[in-house]
Amino acid sequence: MNTIEAAMGGAGLTSFPHVLRASGCADVLAGGGPFTIFAPTDAAFEKFSRASLDHLLRGDAELLRAVAGYHFAAGKVLAARFAGKRIRALTHEGSHLIIDGKGRLRVNGAHVVKPDIIAGACVIHVIDQVLWPRKPGATL
């Protein structure tokens, strides 16, 4: 278990580290940084049917890498830097997230429910939804 997985386990996140490992993105995160990670809660993953999750984890490796990579970006950015701003951030997957710090902190509409979990060279912000890239074919 690496520092990032340990920090997520301490935050009560079990599904997202599994997605990161299955996609190969855990190796990217463990191999460098800094990164800012937006980690969905287990409840966010529970909104999907078991069949949809199985398809994501076992049936479509390209989609899995896209979804996992859409949840982190280069650079270690604490929540305070987003305050009062609306920012576009380039993800590892290659698309952009919209981070809105005007009012309650949101990422593509998902609320940040627990910000600023430090994990080595990374910072994790826990969110209440799974984020989907806007690329063609990135649907369940």
N, C-alpha and C positions, 0 to 999 in steps of 0.2 A: 504494500500500500504506500503510495507516495503522499507528499504533503498536501496536495490538492484533494485527493480522495479522503484523507484523514480530516481535513477541514470540513468537507461536505458531510462526512459521517457525523461529525460533531454538531452539524446544523440540522441533522435529521433528514438529509437528502440521500436516498439510496438508489433511485431509478436513474438519475442523470449520470453518475459515475459509470454505471453499467453501459449506458448509451455511448459514453466517451470511450470506454474500453473496446466495445464491439465495433466502433467506427474507426479505430486507430487514432483518434484525436487525443486520447490520453497520453500517448507517446509524444505528440507534438507539445502538449502542455508541460509534460515532465521534462522535456529536453531543452527548455529555454525559457523565454519570457523576456520581459514581463508581459502579462496578459491581464485583461479584464474579462471576467467570465460572468455570464448571466445564467444562473442555474435554476431550472424549473423545480418546483416542489414536487414531492411524490403525488400530492393531490392533483397537480396539473396533468401528470401522466395518467392518473386514474380517470380522467375525463374521456380517454380513448377506450374503445372496446379492446378486449383481449386479442381478437383477431387482427385489429389494426396495429397493435403494439408488436405482435408476433411478426407481422409483415414487415414492419419497420426494422426490427432487430435481426430478422433472419432471411427476409425475402428480397430486399433491395439494398445492396451495399452502397450504391451511389447515393440513393436518397438518405440513407443513414449518415453517410459522411457529410452530406449537405446540411442536414438538420443539426448534427452535432457541431459542425464548423460555424454555423450561423449563430451560435451562442457565445462566441468569444472573439475578442479583437486584440490587436497588439497594443501594448501600453498598460500600465497599472494606474487606473483612474479611480480615485475615491469619490464617493457620492457628493461630497461638498463641492467638487469642481463642476458638477452638473447644475448646481443650484442657480435658478433664474435663467437657464439657457435651454435652447433646443439645438441639439447637435446631431449630425449624421456621422456614424462611425462605420468604417469599413471592417467587415468581419473576416475571419479566416476563410470562410466559404467563398468570399468574393462579392457579396452583396452588402448593402448598407442597412444599418439599424437606425431608427430615429429615437434618440434619447431625449426625453422631455423632462427638464428639471424645473419647469414653471408650475409650481404647486407640488402635488405629490409626485415623486419620481416615478417615471414610467419608461418602458422600453417597448416600442411598437405597440403601445397600449397596455402591455402587461405591467402590473404594479410591482415595484420593488418592495418586498415584504420584510427583507432583512438585508441591509447594505453592509459593505465594508468588512467582510470576513477575509482576513489576511492569511494567505497560504504561500509562504516563501515570496517569490517574485511576482505572485499573482494576487489579485483581489477578486473576491466572489461577491456578487450581488444576487440574492435569492429572489426569484420572480414567481408570480402566480399562474403563469401560462407557458406552454411550450411554444417557442417561436418557429415560424415556418418561412423559409426563404421564398422570395417571390419569383423564382426561376421556373420556367416551364417544366412540368412533370413533378414538381415538389408538393404533391398532395397525397393524402391517404384516402 
